[in-house]
Amino acid sequence: MENWLVKRAKLDPKKVALILEHADFTFKELNSTVQLFASKLFTSGIRKNDPVALFSDNCFNGYVAILALQQLGTRIIMLDTELSSNSLNYQINDCKPKTILISDSAPTSEIFKVNWNKTMMSDILSLEKDVNYHCVTEFSNDQVATVLYTPSENNEDTGVMLTYGNYFFSAMGTFLNLGINNEDSWVLTMPFFNAPGFSVIMRSLIYGIGVHLIDDFNIDHINKVLINERATIISLTPPMLRELLNSLPRGKSYNSKFRCVFLGSGLVDNWTLLRCNMLGIPVLQSYGMTDTTSNISALNFDDAEVKSGSCGQPFFTEQVRITNINQDNIGCIEVKSPTVAIGYLNKRELYNARFTKDGFFQTGDMGYLDDDNFLYLKGRKNELIYSGDKIIYPEEIENVYRSVTGIIDICIVGIKSDKSDKQLPIAYLTMKDNAFLTSSNLKEFGQHNLADFQVPLEFRLIDKFPKTTAGKILRHRLMEIKYETI
């Protein structure tokens, strides 16, 4: 395919491509800015097929740097700006980039501890452009566009290699599901370095729509954009959505052009969905993962009300099936699709082990398809709790407890019983300062709203949950955290 940015600048030169707090850029203006930056990267010695690590917050220069590296045909390794130096060291030694390109506005205390060649963006900007620079003319479907790292329990993070073809087919699936039109613009609050955030950048080029770029998760700023601007779509995780709702000014609603919250990264509780319904905020739940280039299914507008709680039907580009169905008619979610990653960096055996003999990718998630082929997510396979002959799905319990006033967030994990081999559910939670909840209160609530075997044995109060930057709780790290039994 022809270079996406160059192509879009030809097709829609005057259309707004990027919307900042105090400035807008058309596709023509953005292309000119990107090509200048790319020529300076060329001057610094970066060439086609070079692996280049990018350490950037959601700033303008970071956005331009991503597109500029694409113009050079590099392999972009996206680094999480909130990682410790130990994790960054592991990822850098795994991917061995030519350099680490660092945004001047990013938090640099941890990345500067990494012993590797580093380049500040301000240093690149001070260079002269190279007259020998020419952008790549085409993107190949099987060309690796990005390496995005996903966390692992043994701290040996996995570099997921996603191609331009992966991103294109992912965008097509989302396009057909949402019915993207010329009036749409997407609010980008998710970090660049994860699949949902990076995918918005790619969709903008493919669809020809504008992106509202918001650095950091500034709740007040986001709500102002959604209320006062013509933004139509925003990608959020359930915790992010809850924070926005809690800060939405009384009596205010989002602008008349606003179409939906595109929700991913786990199940959303019923209370949050009810609040959105009362406020007239459409929520489309989706399902996907980094390994599948973000979304592989999502609710559409017609089905959002009648299939509440579902992640929608698999996109036109996806084949989804359920295998190894258990006693609750829940099974393993498997997918075959052109959106599945081309490989794991330096982990070929691990990658190959994720596939069945007939080519389906094993996601590691559990769920079911109803009679209308709508997908329902029940959680990660390795997070299920086996209590004797019963199976406990942690996110079901969390969904119920999130409606309790005073609870900020909650996570259910299983621990082995001293008296038998079965596992028992334990709750970790964070609470508001003025909440006066006791273990007795919470157990009584559970007994009225859950089956007896689902009620947590113990409630452990913690200060803060360990989370990924996409908002997912790292359950395997909870046992290491200090807690107070309430």
Summary of the structure (lengths in Angstrom):
residues: 486
radius of gyration: 22.8
end to end distance: 58.8
largest distance: 74.8
contacts: 1591
relative contact order: 0.09
helix: 32%
strand: 27%
